[in-house]
């Protein structure tokens, strides 16, 4: 049994999620995000489940961490992958099982929902700690590399 309660994020969590994402971008990529754009993006997702879902882990009435899931249709599998994104755990709460509680909750939800064929995530190449955590939870590195271009 987890020491954390997991729930779907609501608009009441908007400021927390904005702060988490801004901190994560600064920590992982040394990027300063535009707060107005970030707030609008998170608000849009919280209002439209088709865009994705946020879950938060709470302990003692305080949000300790959060993650977002979006979906990608796989024609090869005739199912949807849930992409785990925007993972953030408050620094003082790290290595205490917050991500594991969130991950297990999402995995359980995915297993219960028909049409979900797997969970995926991406991670910075140098983030050895996160990679070890994902592998310890049974996730495996894939053969894919990611490319992108802005439009």
N, CA, C and O atoms as a GROMACS GRO file, in nm:
protein
  604
    1UNK      N    1   0.085  -0.119   0.000
    1UNK     CA    2   0.000   0.000   0.000
    1UNK      C    3   0.089   0.125   0.000
    1UNK      O    4   0.182   0.137   0.080
    2UNK      N    5   0.058   0.214  -0.089
    2UNK     CA    6   0.137   0.336  -0.104
    2UNK      C    7   0.106   0.436   0.006
    2UNK      O    8  -0.007   0.443   0.056
    3UNK      N    9   0.206   0.512   0.043
    3UNK     CA   10   0.186   0.619   0.140
    3UNK      C   11   0.129   0.743   0.073
    3UNK      O   12   0.108   0.846   0.137
    4UNK      N   13   0.104   0.732  -0.057
    4UNK     CA   14   0.054   0.845  -0.134
    4UNK      C   15  -0.084   0.812  -0.189
    4UNK      O   16  -0.112   0.699  -0.227
    5UNK      N   17  -0.169   0.913  -0.193
    5UNK     CA   18  -0.297   0.896  -0.261
    5UNK      C   19  -0.282   0.957  -0.399
    5UNK      O   20  -0.224   1.065  -0.415
    6UNK      N   21  -0.333   0.887  -0.498
    6UNK     CA   22  -0.322   0.930  -0.636
    6UNK      C   23  -0.461   0.971  -0.684
    6UNK      O   24  -0.559   0.900  -0.661
    7UNK      N   25  -0.468   1.085  -0.751
    7UNK     CA   26  -0.596   1.131  -0.804
    7UNK      C   27  -0.572   1.203  -0.935
    7UNK      O   28  -0.461   1.246  -0.966
    8UNK      N   29  -0.679   1.215  -1.013
    8UNK     CA   30  -0.673   1.295  -1.135
    8UNK      C   31  -0.658   1.441  -1.096
    8UNK      O   32  -0.722   1.488  -1.003
    9UNK      N   33  -0.574   1.511  -1.168
    9UNK     CA   34  -0.555   1.654  -1.144
    9UNK      C   35  -0.678   1.730  -1.192
    9UNK      O   36  -0.747   1.687  -1.285
   10UNK      N   37  -0.704   1.843  -1.129
   10UNK     CA   38  -0.815   1.930  -1.166
   10UNK      C   39  -0.761   2.070  -1.192
   10UNK      O   40  -0.642   2.095  -1.174
   11UNK      N   41  -0.849   2.158  -1.233
   11UNK     CA   42  -0.807   2.297  -1.252
   11UNK      C   43  -0.752   2.360  -1.124
   11UNK      O   44  -0.674   2.455  -1.131
   12UNK      N   45  -0.793   2.308  -1.009
   12UNK     CA   46  -0.739   2.358  -0.882
   12UNK      C   47  -0.589   2.330  -0.868
   12UNK      O   48  -0.521   2.394  -0.787
   13UNK      N   49  -0.537   2.236  -0.948
   13UNK     CA   50  -0.395   2.201  -0.944
   13UNK      C   51  -0.312   2.280  -1.046
   13UNK      O   52  -0.191   2.259  -1.057
   14UNK      N   53  -0.376   2.370  -1.119
   14UNK     CA   54  -0.309   2.439  -1.229
   14UNK      C   55  -0.179   2.507  -1.186
   14UNK      O   56  -0.076   2.486  -1.250
   15UNK      N   57  -0.182   2.586  -1.081
   15UNK     CA   58  -0.062   2.658  -1.038
   15UNK      C   59   0.050   2.563  -0.999
   15UNK      O   60   0.167   2.588  -1.029
   16UNK      N   61   0.016   2.455  -0.933
   16UNK     CA   62   0.116   2.355  -0.893
   16UNK      C   63   0.178   2.290  -1.016
   16UNK      O   64   0.299   2.275  -1.022
   17UNK      N   65   0.095   2.252  -1.113
   17UNK     CA   66   0.146   2.188  -1.234
   17UNK      C   67   0.232   2.282  -1.316
   17UNK      O   68   0.333   2.241  -1.374
   18UNK      N   69   0.195   2.408  -1.321
   18UNK     CA   70   0.277   2.508  -1.390
   18UNK      C   71   0.413   2.518  -1.321
   18UNK      O   72   0.517   2.516  -1.388
   19UNK      N   73   0.414   2.527  -1.190
   19UNK     CA   74   0.539   2.536  -1.115
   19UNK      C   75   0.624   2.410  -1.135
   19UNK      O   76   0.746   2.420  -1.153
   20UNK      N   77   0.561   2.292  -1.132
   20UNK     CA   78   0.634   2.167  -1.152
   20UNK      C   79   0.699   2.164  -1.290
   20UNK      O   80   0.817   2.131  -1.302
   21UNK      N   81   0.624   2.198  -1.394
   21UNK     CA   82   0.678   2.192  -1.529
   21UNK      C   83   0.789   2.294  -1.551
   21UNK      O   84   0.889   2.263  -1.616
   22UNK      N   85   0.773   2.412  -1.497
   22UNK     CA   86   0.877   2.514  -1.509
   22UNK      C   87   1.005   2.466  -1.440
   22UNK      O   88   1.115   2.482  -1.494
   23UNK      N   89   0.991   2.408  -1.322
   23UNK     CA   90   1.107   2.357  -1.248
   23UNK      C   91   1.174   2.242  -1.323
   23UNK      O   92   1.296   2.234  -1.331
   24UNK      N   93   1.093   2.152  -1.378
   24UNK     CA   94   1.147   2.037  -1.450
   24UNK      C   95   1.226   2.084  -1.573
   24UNK      O   96   1.336   2.034  -1.597
   25UNK      N   97   1.173   2.178  -1.650
   25UNK     CA   98   1.242   2.227  -1.769
   25UNK      C   99   1.376   2.292  -1.730
   25UNK      O  100   1.476   2.275  -1.799
   26UNK      N  101   1.375   2.365  -1.620
   26UNK     CA  102   1.498   2.430  -1.573
   26UNK      C  103   1.600   2.326  -1.529
   26UNK      O  104   1.718   2.335  -1.563
   27UNK      N  105   1.555   2.227  -1.453
   27UNK     CA  106   1.645   2.122  -1.402
   27UNK      C  107   1.702   2.034  -1.511
   27UNK      O  108   1.822   2.007  -1.513
   28UNK      N  109   1.617   1.988  -1.601
   28UNK     CA  110   1.658   1.885  -1.696
   28UNK      C  111   1.719   1.940  -1.824
   28UNK      O  112   1.805   1.876  -1.884
   29UNK      N  113   1.674   2.058  -1.867
   29UNK     CA  114   1.721   2.110  -1.995
   29UNK      C  115   1.774   2.253  -1.986
   29UNK      O  116   1.808   2.313  -2.087
   30UNK      N  117   1.780   2.306  -1.865
   30UNK     CA  118   1.825   2.443  -1.842
   30UNK      C  119   1.745   2.541  -1.929
   30UNK      O  120   1.800   2.637  -1.984
   31UNK      N  121   1.613   2.514  -1.939
   31UNK     CA  122   1.523   2.597  -2.018
   31UNK      C  123   1.428   2.673  -1.926
   31UNK      O  124   1.378   2.619  -1.828
   32UNK      N  125   1.405   2.798  -1.961
   32UNK     CA  126   1.304   2.878  -1.893
   32UNK      C  127   1.182   2.882  -1.984
   32UNK      O  128   1.188   2.936  -2.095
   33UNK      N  129   1.071   2.824  -1.938
   33UNK     CA  130   0.950   2.819  -2.019
   33UNK      C  131   0.870   2.948  -2.003
   33UNK      O  132   0.877   3.014  -1.900
   34UNK      N  133   0.795   2.981  -2.106
   34UNK     CA  134   0.704   3.095  -2.101
   34UNK      C  135   0.585   3.054  -2.014
   34UNK      O  136   0.509   2.964  -2.050
   35UNK      N  137   0.570   3.120  -1.900
   35UNK     CA  138   0.468   3.079  -1.803
   35UNK      C  139   0.326   3.090  -1.858
   35UNK      O  140   0.241   3.006  -1.829
   36UNK      N  141   0.300   3.193  -1.936
   36UNK     CA  142   0.166   3.210  -1.992
   36UNK      C  143   0.132   3.097  -2.088
   36UNK      O  144   0.020   3.044  -2.085
   37UNK      N  145   0.227   3.059  -2.173
   37UNK     CA  146   0.206   2.949  -2.266
   37UNK      C  147   0.188   2.818  -2.190
   37UNK      O  148   0.099   2.738  -2.220
   38UNK      N  149   0.272   2.796  -2.091
   38UNK     CA  150   0.266   2.676  -2.009
   38UNK      C  151   0.131   2.666  -1.938
   38UNK      O  152   0.067   2.560  -1.939
   39UNK      N  153   0.088   2.775  -1.878
   39UNK     CA  154  -0.040   2.776  -1.808
   39UNK      C  155  -0.155   2.746  -1.904
   39UNK      O  156  -0.245   2.669  -1.871
   40UNK      N  157  -0.152   2.808  -2.021
   40UNK     CA  158  -0.257   2.785  -2.121
   40UNK      C  159  -0.257   2.640  -2.168
   40UNK      O  160  -0.363   2.579  -2.186
   41UNK      N  161  -0.139   2.584  -2.187
   41UNK     CA  162  -0.128   2.445  -2.232
   41UNK      C  163  -0.180   2.346  -2.130
   41UNK      O  164  -0.251   2.253  -2.165
   42UNK      N  165  -0.145   2.366  -2.005
   42UNK     CA  166  -0.192   2.276  -1.898
   42UNK      C  167  -0.342   2.292  -1.879
   42UNK      O  168  -0.413   2.193  -1.864
   43UNK      N  169  -0.390   2.416  -1.879
   43UNK     CA  170  -0.534   2.440  -1.865
   43UNK      C  171  -0.612   2.370  -1.978
   43UNK      O  172  -0.715   2.308  -1.953
   44UNK      N  173  -0.562   2.380  -2.100
   44UNK     CA  174  -0.629   2.316  -2.214
   44UNK      C  175  -0.640   2.166  -2.194
   44UNK      O  176  -0.744   2.106  -2.222
   45UNK      N  177  -0.533   2.104  -2.146
   45UNK     CA  178  -0.537   1.959  -2.122
   45UNK      C  179  -0.634   1.925  -2.009
   45UNK      O  180  -0.710   1.829  -2.020
   46UNK      N  181  -0.631   2.001  -1.902
   46UNK     CA  182  -0.720   1.972  -1.789
   46UNK      C  183  -0.868   1.986  -1.828
   46UNK      O  184  -0.954   1.923  -1.768
   47UNK      N  185  -0.894   2.067  -1.927
   47UNK     CA  186  -1.033   2.088  -1.973
   47UNK      C  187  -1.074   1.989  -2.082
   47UNK      O  188  -1.194   1.977  -2.110
   48UNK      N  189  -0.980   1.919  -2.142
   48UNK     CA  190  -1.010   1.832  -2.255
   48UNK      C  191  -0.934   1.700  -2.242
   48UNK      O  192  -0.816   1.693  -2.276
   49UNK      N  193  -1.001   1.597  -2.195
   49UNK     CA  194  -0.938   1.467  -2.173
   49UNK      C  195  -0.881   1.406  -2.301
   49UNK      O  196  -0.793   1.321  -2.294
   50UNK      N  197  -0.930   1.449  -2.417
   50UNK     CA  198  -0.875   1.398  -2.543
   50UNK      C  199  -0.728   1.438  -2.559
   50UNK      O  200  -0.652   1.369  -2.628
   51UNK      N  201  -0.688   1.546  -2.497
   51UNK     CA  202  -0.548   1.591  -2.505
   51UNK      C  203  -0.458   1.511  -2.412
   51UNK      O  204  -0.339   1.495  -2.441
   52UNK      N  205  -0.511   1.461  -2.305
   52UNK     CA  206  -0.432   1.385  -2.209
   52UNK      C  207  -0.489   1.397  -2.070
   52UNK      O  208  -0.597   1.453  -2.049
   53UNK      N  209  -0.416   1.342  -1.976
   53UNK     CA  210  -0.458   1.342  -1.836
   53UNK      C  211  -0.337   1.367  -1.747
   53UNK      O  212  -0.226   1.323  -1.776
   54UNK      N  213  -0.361   1.438  -1.640
   54UNK     CA  214  -0.261   1.455  -1.535
   54UNK      C  215  -0.307   1.377  -1.412
   54UNK      O  216  -0.426   1.376  -1.380
   55UNK      N  217  -0.213   1.313  -1.345
   55UNK     CA  218  -0.238   1.255  -1.214
   55UNK      C  219  -0.141   1.318  -1.116
   55UNK      O  220  -0.029   1.353  -1.151
   56UNK      N  221  -0.186   1.333  -0.992
   56UNK     CA  222  -0.101   1.386  -0.887
   56UNK      C  223  -0.096   1.288  -0.771
   56UNK      O  224  -0.191   1.215  -0.743
   57UNK      N  225   0.018   1.288  -0.704
   57UNK     CA  226   0.037   1.207  -0.582
   57UNK      C  227   0.036   1.303  -0.465
   57UNK      O  228   0.110   1.402  -0.462
   58UNK      N  229  -0.049   1.273  -0.368
   58UNK     CA  230  -0.059   1.357  -0.249
   58UNK      C  231  -0.017   1.280  -0.125
   58UNK      O  232  -0.033   1.159  -0.115
   59UNK      N  233   0.036   1.356  -0.032
   59UNK     CA  234   0.066   1.302   0.101
   59UNK      C  235   0.039   1.415   0.199
   59UNK      O  236   0.092   1.525   0.186
   60UNK      N  237  -0.043   1.386   0.296
   60UNK     CA  238  -0.075   1.486   0.398
   60UNK      C  239  -0.140   1.610   0.340
   60UNK      O  240  -0.121   1.720   0.392
   61UNK      N  241  -0.217   1.595   0.233
   61UNK     CA  242  -0.286   1.707   0.172
   61UNK      C  243  -0.200   1.794   0.082
   61UNK      O  244  -0.246   1.896   0.032
   62UNK      N  245  -0.075   1.753   0.060
   62UNK     CA  246   0.017   1.829  -0.026
   62UNK      C  247   0.053   1.746  -0.149
   62UNK      O  248   0.074   1.626  -0.138
   63UNK      N  249   0.060   1.811  -0.263
   63UNK     CA  250   0.098   1.742  -0.386
   63UNK      C  251   0.249   1.721  -0.385
   63UNK      O  252   0.327   1.816  -0.379
   64UNK      N  253   0.288   1.593  -0.391
   64UNK     CA  254   0.430   1.557  -0.386
   64UNK      C  255   0.489   1.540  -0.526
   64UNK      O  256   0.609   1.556  -0.545
   65UNK      N  257   0.403   1.507  -0.623
   65UNK     CA  258   0.452   1.485  -0.758
   65UNK      C  259   0.336   1.471  -0.854
   65UNK      O  260   0.220   1.461  -0.814
   66UNK      N  261   0.370   1.471  -0.982
   66UNK     CA  262   0.267   1.462  -1.085
   66UNK      C  263   0.325   1.401  -1.211
   66UNK      O  264   0.446   1.399  -1.232
   67UNK      N  265   0.236   1.350  -1.294
   67UNK     CA  266   0.274   1.310  -1.429
   67UNK      C  267   0.156   1.327  -1.522
   67UNK      O  268   0.040   1.328  -1.479
   68UNK      N  269   0.187   1.340  -1.648
   68UNK     CA  270   0.086   1.355  -1.752
   68UNK      C  271   0.094   1.235  -1.846
   68UNK      O  272   0.203   1.182  -1.870
   69UNK      N  273  -0.020   1.193  -1.897
   69UNK     CA  274  -0.024   1.090  -2.000
   69UNK      C  275  -0.096   1.144  -2.122
   69UNK      O  276  -0.202   1.206  -2.112
   70UNK      N  277  -0.039   1.118  -2.238
   70UNK     CA  278  -0.105   1.144  -2.365
   70UNK      C  279  -0.113   1.011  -2.439
   70UNK      O  280  -0.049   0.914  -2.398
   71UNK      N  281  -0.191   1.006  -2.545
   71UNK     CA  282  -0.206   0.880  -2.618
   71UNK      C  283  -0.151   0.890  -2.759
   71UNK      O  284  -0.150   0.997  -2.821
   72UNK      N  285  -0.106   0.776  -2.808
   72UNK     CA  286  -0.059   0.762  -2.946
   72UNK      C  287  -0.120   0.634  -3.002
   72UNK      O  288  -0.100   0.526  -2.945
   73UNK      N  289  -0.192   0.645  -3.111
   73UNK     CA  290  -0.253   0.528  -3.173
   73UNK      C  291  -0.147   0.448  -3.247
   73UNK      O  292  -0.065   0.505  -3.320
   74UNK      N  293  -0.148   0.318  -3.229
   74UNK     CA  294  -0.057   0.229  -3.302
   74UNK      C  295  -0.139   0.143  -3.397
   74UNK      O  296  -0.215   0.056  -3.353
   75UNK      N  297  -0.123   0.167  -3.526
   75UNK     CA  298  -0.193   0.084  -3.624
   75UNK      C  299  -0.134  -0.057  -3.626
   75UNK      O  300  -0.204  -0.153  -3.658
   76UNK      N  301  -0.006  -0.069  -3.594
   76UNK     CA  302   0.057  -0.200  -3.590
   76UNK      C  303  -0.002  -0.290  -3.482
   76UNK      O  304  -0.005  -0.412  -3.497
   77UNK      N  305  -0.049  -0.229  -3.374
   77UNK     CA  306  -0.100  -0.307  -3.261
   77UNK      C  307  -0.251  -0.293  -3.242
   77UNK      O  308  -0.310  -0.361  -3.158
   78UNK      N  309  -0.312  -0.205  -3.323
   78UNK     CA  310  -0.455  -0.178  -3.309
   78UNK      C  311  -0.487  -0.143  -3.164
   78UNK      O  312  -0.582  -0.193  -3.104
   79UNK      N  313  -0.405  -0.055  -3.110
   79UNK     CA  314  -0.422  -0.012  -2.972
   79UNK      C  315  -0.348   0.118  -2.949
   79UNK      O  316  -0.275   0.168  -3.036
   80UNK      N  317  -0.367   0.172  -2.832
   80UNK     CA  318  -0.306   0.301  -2.797
   80UNK      C  319  -0.194   0.282  -2.696
   80UNK      O  320  -0.206   0.205  -2.600
   81UNK      N  321  -0.086   0.354  -2.719
   81UNK     CA  322   0.018   0.367  -2.617
   81UNK      C  323  -0.016   0.487  -2.532
   81UNK      O  324  -0.060   0.589  -2.583
   82UNK      N  325   0.004   0.474  -2.403
   82UNK     CA  326  -0.003   0.590  -2.314
   82UNK      C  327   0.140   0.637  -2.294
   82UNK      O  328   0.226   0.562  -2.247
   83UNK      N  329   0.165   0.763  -2.330
   83UNK     CA  330   0.296   0.824  -2.312
   83UNK      C  331   0.299   0.895  -2.177
   83UNK      O  332   0.218   0.984  -2.150
   84UNK      N  333   0.392   0.856  -2.093
   84UNK     CA  334   0.413   0.922  -1.964
   84UNK      C  335   0.505   1.041  -1.989
   84UNK      O  336   0.615   1.026  -2.042
   85UNK      N  337   0.458   1.159  -1.950
   85UNK     CA  338   0.532   1.282  -1.975
   85UNK      C  339   0.522   1.374  -1.853
   85UNK      O  340   0.449   1.347  -1.758
   86UNK      N  341   0.596   1.481  -1.859
   86UNK     CA  342   0.588   1.587  -1.757
   86UNK      C  343   0.593   1.531  -1.615
   86UNK      O  344   0.516   1.571  -1.528
   87UNK      N  345   0.684   1.438  -1.594
   87UNK     CA  346   0.702   1.378  -1.461
   87UNK      C  347   0.780   1.475  -1.373
   87UNK      O  348   0.886   1.523  -1.411
   88UNK      N  349   0.725   1.502  -1.257
   88UNK     CA  350   0.798   1.587  -1.163
   88UNK      C  351   0.764   1.546  -1.021
   88UNK      O  352   0.648   1.524  -0.987
   89UNK      N  353   0.868   1.537  -0.940
   89UNK     CA  354   0.853   1.509  -0.797
   89UNK      C  355   0.928   1.619  -0.723
   89UNK      O  356   1.042   1.651  -0.756
   90UNK      N  357   0.862   1.675  -0.622
   90UNK     CA  358   0.929   1.780  -0.542
   90UNK      C  359   1.064   1.727  -0.493
   90UNK      O  360   1.074   1.611  -0.451
   91UNK      N  361   1.169   1.809  -0.500
   91UNK     CA  362   1.302   1.762  -0.460
   91UNK      C  363   1.306   1.695  -0.323
   91UNK      O  364   1.374   1.594  -0.306
   92UNK      N  365   1.237   1.750  -0.225
   92UNK     CA  366   1.240   1.693  -0.090
   92UNK      C  367   1.165   1.560  -0.078
   92UNK      O  368   1.174   1.492   0.024
   93UNK      N  369   1.091   1.525  -0.184
   93UNK     CA  370   1.012   1.401  -0.183
   93UNK      C  371   1.074   1.292  -0.272
   93UNK      O  372   1.019   1.182  -0.281
   94UNK      N  373   1.184   1.321  -0.336
   94UNK     CA  374   1.246   1.224  -0.427
   94UNK      C  375   1.304   1.107  -0.352
   94UNK      O  376   1.347   1.118  -0.237
   95UNK      N  377   1.304   0.993  -0.421
   95UNK     CA  378   1.354   0.865  -0.368
   95UNK      C  379   1.268   0.815  -0.251
   95UNK      O  380   1.316   0.742  -0.165
   96UNK      N  381   1.141   0.856  -0.250
   96UNK     CA  382   1.049   0.810  -0.146
   96UNK      C  383   0.929   0.734  -0.203
   96UNK      O  384   0.833   0.707  -0.132
   97UNK      N  385   0.935   0.700  -0.332
   97UNK     CA  386   0.830   0.621  -0.393
   97UNK      C  387   0.718   0.699  -0.459
   97UNK      O  388   0.616   0.641  -0.495
   98UNK      N  389   0.735   0.829  -0.476
   98UNK     CA  390   0.630   0.911  -0.537
   98UNK      C  391   0.609   0.869  -0.683
   98UNK      O  392   0.496   0.840  -0.723
   99UNK      N  393   0.716   0.865  -0.761
   99UNK     CA  394   0.700   0.825  -0.901
   99UNK      C  395   0.647   0.683  -0.911
   99UNK      O  396   0.560   0.656  -0.993
  100UNK      N  397   0.698   0.593  -0.830
  100UNK     CA  398   0.652   0.454  -0.834
  100UNK      C  399   0.503   0.447  -0.809
  100UNK      O  400   0.432   0.373  -0.878
  101UNK      N  401   0.453   0.522  -0.713
  101UNK     CA  402   0.309   0.522  -0.684
  101UNK      C  403   0.230   0.575  -0.804
  101UNK      O  404   0.128   0.518  -0.841
  102UNK      N  405   0.278   0.683  -0.865
  102UNK     CA  406   0.212   0.738  -0.984
  102UNK      C  407   0.215   0.637  -1.099
  102UNK      O  408   0.114   0.613  -1.164
  103UNK      N  409   0.331   0.581  -1.123
  103UNK     CA  410   0.349   0.485  -1.232
  103UNK      C  411   0.258   0.363  -1.215
  103UNK      O  412   0.191   0.321  -1.309
  104UNK      N  413   0.257   0.307  -1.096
  104UNK     CA  414   0.174   0.188  -1.071
  104UNK      C  415   0.026   0.221  -1.088
  104UNK      O  416  -0.050   0.138  -1.138
  105UNK      N  417  -0.014   0.340  -1.048
  105UNK     CA  418  -0.153   0.382  -1.066
  105UNK      C  419  -0.188   0.391  -1.214
  105UNK      O  420  -0.290   0.338  -1.258
  106UNK      N  421  -0.102   0.457  -1.291
  106UNK     CA  422  -0.126   0.472  -1.435
  106UNK      C  423  -0.123   0.336  -1.503
  106UNK      O  424  -0.205   0.308  -1.590
  107UNK      N  425  -0.030   0.252  -1.465
  107UNK     CA  426  -0.021   0.119  -1.525
  107UNK      C  427  -0.149   0.039  -1.498
  107UNK      O  428  -0.201  -0.028  -1.587
  108UNK      N  429  -0.198   0.047  -1.377
  108UNK     CA  430  -0.323  -0.022  -1.342
  108UNK      C  431  -0.440   0.032  -1.424
  108UNK      O  432  -0.522  -0.045  -1.474
  109UNK      N  433  -0.448   0.164  -1.437
  109UNK     CA  434  -0.555   0.225  -1.517
  109UNK      C  435  -0.546   0.180  -1.662
  109UNK      O  436  -0.648   0.151  -1.725
  110UNK      N  437  -0.424   0.176  -1.716
  110UNK     CA  438  -0.404   0.133  -1.854
  110UNK      C  439  -0.445  -0.013  -1.874
  110UNK      O  440  -0.507  -0.047  -1.975
  111UNK      N  441  -0.412  -0.098  -1.777
  111UNK     CA  442  -0.448  -0.239  -1.787
  111UNK      C  443  -0.599  -0.258  -1.781
  111UNK      O  444  -0.653  -0.352  -1.841
  112UNK      N  445  -0.668  -0.171  -1.708
  112UNK     CA  446  -0.813  -0.181  -1.693
  112UNK      C  447  -0.889  -0.126  -1.813
  112UNK      O  448  -1.007  -0.156  -1.831
  113UNK      N  449  -0.822  -0.045  -1.894
  113UNK     CA  450  -0.890   0.021  -2.007
  113UNK      C  451  -0.864  -0.058  -2.135
  113UNK      O  452  -0.750  -0.080  -2.173
  114UNK      N  453  -0.972  -0.099  -2.202
  114UNK     CA  454  -0.954  -0.175  -2.326
  114UNK      C  455  -0.891  -0.085  -2.432
  114UNK      O  456  -0.917   0.035  -2.437
  115UNK      N  457  -0.810  -0.145  -2.515
  115UNK     CA  458  -0.749  -0.071  -2.625
  115UNK      C  459  -0.614  -0.010  -2.594
  115UNK      O  460  -0.554   0.051  -2.682
  116UNK      N  461  -0.566  -0.023  -2.472
  116UNK     CA  462  -0.433   0.028  -2.439
  116UNK      C  463  -0.334  -0.088  -2.455
  116UNK      O  464  -0.350  -0.194  -2.394
  117UNK      N  465  -0.231  -0.066  -2.537
  117UNK     CA  466  -0.137  -0.175  -2.564
  117UNK      C  467  -0.003  -0.159  -2.491
  117UNK      O  468   0.078  -0.251  -2.491
  118UNK      N  469   0.021  -0.043  -2.429
  118UNK     CA  470   0.147  -0.028  -2.358
  118UNK      C  471   0.169   0.113  -2.306
  118UNK      O  472   0.095   0.206  -2.338
  119UNK      N  473   0.272   0.125  -2.225
  119UNK     CA  474   0.316   0.254  -2.172
  119UNK      C  475   0.452   0.286  -2.232
  119UNK      O  476   0.536   0.198  -2.251
  120UNK      N  477   0.471   0.412  -2.262
  120UNK     CA  478   0.600   0.458  -2.314
  120UNK      C  479   0.637   0.588  -2.246
  120UNK      O  480   0.552   0.660  -2.193
  121UNK      N  481   0.766   0.618  -2.248
  121UNK     CA  482   0.814   0.748  -2.203
  121UNK      C  483   0.948   0.774  -2.268
  121UNK      O  484   1.013   0.683  -2.319
  122UNK      N  485   0.989   0.898  -2.264
  122UNK     CA  486   1.124   0.931  -2.308
  122UNK      C  487   1.196   0.996  -2.192
  122UNK      O  488   1.134   1.050  -2.100
  123UNK      N  489   1.327   0.989  -2.197
  123UNK     CA  490   1.410   1.037  -2.086
  123UNK      C  491   1.538   1.097  -2.144
  123UNK      O  492   1.588   1.051  -2.246
  124UNK      N  493   1.589   1.198  -2.077
  124UNK     CA  494   1.716   1.257  -2.119
  124UNK      C  495   1.826   1.150  -2.112
  124UNK      O  496   1.830   1.070  -2.019
  125UNK      N  497   1.913   1.150  -2.211
  125UNK     CA  498   2.020   1.050  -2.219
  125UNK      C  499   2.106   1.044  -2.093
  125UNK      O  500   2.151   0.937  -2.052
  126UNK      N  501   2.129   1.161  -2.032
  126UNK     CA  502   2.219   1.167  -1.916
  126UNK      C  503   2.148   1.143  -1.783
  126UNK      O  504   2.213   1.142  -1.678
  127UNK      N  505   2.019   1.122  -1.786
  127UNK     CA  506   1.945   1.107  -1.660
  127UNK      C  507   1.949   0.960  -1.615
  127UNK      O  508   1.850   0.888  -1.624
  128UNK      N  509   2.065   0.920  -1.567
  128UNK     CA  510   2.087   0.781  -1.526
  128UNK      C  511   1.995   0.739  -1.412
  128UNK      O  512   1.949   0.625  -1.408
  129UNK      N  513   1.969   0.829  -1.320
  129UNK     CA  514   1.883   0.798  -1.206
  129UNK      C  515   1.741   0.761  -1.252
  129UNK      O  516   1.685   0.661  -1.208
  130UNK      N  517   1.686   0.841  -1.341
  130UNK     CA  518   1.551   0.812  -1.392
  130UNK      C  519   1.552   0.681  -1.471
  130UNK      O  520   1.460   0.600  -1.457
  131UNK      N  521   1.654   0.661  -1.553
  131UNK     CA  522   1.660   0.538  -1.632
  131UNK      C  523   1.664   0.415  -1.541
  131UNK      O  524   1.598   0.315  -1.569
  132UNK      N  525   1.740   0.422  -1.433
  132UNK     CA  526   1.746   0.310  -1.338
  132UNK      C  527   1.609   0.284  -1.275
  132UNK      O  528   1.569   0.169  -1.256
  133UNK      N  529   1.538   0.392  -1.243
  133UNK     CA  530   1.405   0.378  -1.185
  133UNK      C  531   1.311   0.310  -1.284
  133UNK      O  532   1.240   0.217  -1.246
  134UNK      N  533   1.311   0.354  -1.409
  134UNK     CA  534   1.222   0.295  -1.509
  134UNK      C  535   1.253   0.148  -1.531
  134UNK      O  536   1.162   0.066  -1.543
  135UNK      N  537   1.381   0.115  -1.537
  135UNK     CA  538   1.420  -0.024  -1.556
  135UNK      C  539   1.380  -0.110  -1.435
  135UNK      O  540   1.338  -0.224  -1.452
  136UNK      N  541   1.394  -0.055  -1.315
  136UNK     CA  542   1.356  -0.129  -1.195
  136UNK      C  543   1.205  -0.157  -1.192
  136UNK      O  544   1.161  -0.253  -1.129
  137UNK      N  545   1.128  -0.073  -1.260
  137UNK     CA  546   0.982  -0.094  -1.268
  137UNK      C  547   0.943  -0.186  -1.382
  137UNK      O  548   0.824  -0.208  -1.405
  138UNK      N  549   1.042  -0.240  -1.454
  138UNK     CA  550   1.013  -0.336  -1.559
  138UNK      C  551   1.009  -0.279  -1.700
  138UNK      O  552   0.982  -0.353  -1.795
  139UNK      N  553   1.034  -0.150  -1.714
  139UNK     CA  554   1.034  -0.091  -1.848
  139UNK      C  555   1.168  -0.124  -1.915
  139UNK      O  556   1.270  -0.141  -1.848
  140UNK      N  557   1.164  -0.133  -2.048
  140UNK     CA  558   1.285  -0.166  -2.123
  140UNK      C  559   1.316  -0.057  -2.225
  140UNK      O  560   1.225   0.004  -2.282
  141UNK      N  561   1.441  -0.033  -2.246
  141UNK     CA  562   1.487   0.062  -2.349
  141UNK      C  563   1.446   0.007  -2.485
  141UNK      O  564   1.456  -0.113  -2.510
  142UNK      N  565   1.399   0.094  -2.573
  142UNK     CA  566   1.361   0.051  -2.708
  142UNK      C  567   1.473   0.082  -2.806
  142UNK      O  568   1.573   0.145  -2.770
  143UNK      N  569   1.456   0.038  -2.929
  143UNK     CA  570   1.554   0.063  -3.034
  143UNK      C  571   1.532   0.198  -3.102
  143UNK      O  572   1.611   0.238  -3.187
  144UNK      N  573   1.426   0.269  -3.064
  144UNK     CA  574   1.392   0.394  -3.130
  144UNK      C  575   1.473   0.512  -3.076
  144UNK      O  576   1.508   0.515  -2.958
  145UNK      N  577   1.502   0.607  -3.164
  145UNK     CA  578   1.554   0.737  -3.124
  145UNK      C  579   1.450   0.839  -3.163
  145UNK      O  580   1.370   0.816  -3.254
  146UNK      N  581   1.450   0.949  -3.096
  146UNK     CA  582   1.348   1.051  -3.120
  146UNK      C  583   1.406   1.167  -3.201
  146UNK      O  584   1.519   1.209  -3.178
  147UNK      N  585   1.328   1.216  -3.297
  147UNK     CA  586   1.364   1.334  -3.376
  147UNK      C  587   1.247   1.430  -3.368
  147UNK      O  588   1.133   1.389  -3.346
  148UNK      N  589   1.274   1.559  -3.387
  148UNK     CA  590   1.165   1.656  -3.389
  148UNK      C  591   1.205   1.778  -3.470
  148UNK      O  592   1.323   1.803  -3.494
  149UNK      N  593   1.105   1.852  -3.511
  149UNK     CA  594   1.124   1.981  -3.575
  149UNK      C  595   1.004   2.067  -3.541
  149UNK      O  596   0.891   2.020  -3.542
  150UNK      N  597   1.029   2.191  -3.512
  150UNK     CA  598   0.919   2.283  -3.484
  150UNK      C  599   0.853   2.327  -3.614
  150UNK      O  600   0.919   2.337  -3.718
  151UNK      N  601   0.726   2.354  -3.607
  151UNK     CA  602   0.653   2.405  -3.726
  151UNK      C  603   0.578   2.531  -3.691
  151UNK      O  604   0.511   2.589  -3.777
   0.00000   0.00000   0.00000
